[in-house]
Amino acid sequence: MDGFGDSLNAAEWVTSRLESEDVSHAEVGCVMKESTEGRVTLAELEPGTEHSQNAVWWRVFVEGSADYRFTTSLEESHLADLVGRSIQSARLLDQHTPARYDQGTTHQAMHPGWSVGGSLDNQSPSEKLEIVQSAFEDAMDGLSLERARASYHDTRIQSALLTTTGTTVRSTLERASVEIVVDPTNAPKMQRHFGSTAGMSFLDTLEKQFEEVASHARRNGEARCLRTPPDIDSPTEIVFGPRAAAELFHEVCHYLEIDMKYFGSSPFAVGDRIGPRSLQIEDGVCAGSWTARAFDAEGRTTTPVTLVSEGIVRNHLHDTASAIEEETVPAGTVVPSLGYERPPRIHSRHLSVTAGDTSRTSLRTGAAVRIESVESARLLNDATETKRQSSMPPSVQYAKDIAETTPSEFSDEATNQTLAFPIQIGYTIDGAERAQPFTDGTVIVSLSDIQSISMLGSRRETVTGTCTKHRSTVPYAITAPAIRLTARLSPE
């Protein structure tokens, strides 16, 4: 048997071996990945490349501690050696708070994916890249550009997951993305990520997505661009456009992941106020979304969960072990890392922030600036930043062990959380109108500033990308409206 059958046989062998060992619980997955990648410019189409990979991964719990392994070598002798080392590593972790498991819930299921309009696998790499280049050329026509490029990547993933408690799930997922860089001669450089799991229909949406970027570039070039934002020392009224607001809420919702609470990094408990009564946030599963999955890395069906309603924290994001401890129900939020090489992490799927009814004019009236887009946030708390960037064992309970080793000078870690967003593009505001665009500078938002949100716009946008958590790269997606709040600007 070739391809997926080989990796499935290997996964079944690993599962059987783990069942015969002294382990508490294990999830074993197999994947067959078939990928295309390539890059285009307005003048050139680089040859696309194809590659495939069969692999097996597992997360094993021994005496309540966990270890994660990934391998593309499916030989039985190699797997036997790796299983032995994996069990030993979990045992040596000596986690203080052992994880508990749901031994009774088992299910079998299959999901075919969300492809619409055909499979990406039906097109050759050159055919797919030609579609990308044609859409890119049409959208950028007439713009004066220093450079422009689009990088395309897709992966078709056939996967199966087996557990030592009897769960078996199989799924197919086609995940595609395009990252573009557009550098006009008379306007700030723009970067965008577009992602989907909707198959060929994703390629049909690219021209419209590219045209929106080109429209922004043309508008930005109509005014003289400032290098830095205005010098405003004190907190001021700032409008975050939908894209900037999406990045803000992505970072804020990290603090609703239960391991952030166990680390001692999050100030939020269920029932706490996080924002105004108008703030509603759901973590959902949207068909065709860049982040869409039918099952998570524990084999749980992915279901929506209300994180915030009426400005109050209603739920955290959990794995099975933390859900048992907190006496709640997991919603399938243990997200596999892209490529599966690194452990899965508790993370949101597709965050949806409910829109308000405020017009663009009302949002801008009296505000100092509008921030259109930002880069990923820097965490200004050194303890939290160190924990986020560290390699973390694949068990949420180990976060408590790390919290116990936090230096005493960070005793206020949970209540001293500030996010610094480097500005890509912003605008000064004159009355209710956008004035001069600016680049560079930083907008600084503390978690307490979220309560100062006074307006939510009526129009939403979706932002997609990738996020690194404990050295695992996971996809993210957020749909959010523009917001107005009080925050600080720094020229640095």
Disulfide bonds with the S-S distance in Angstrom:
none
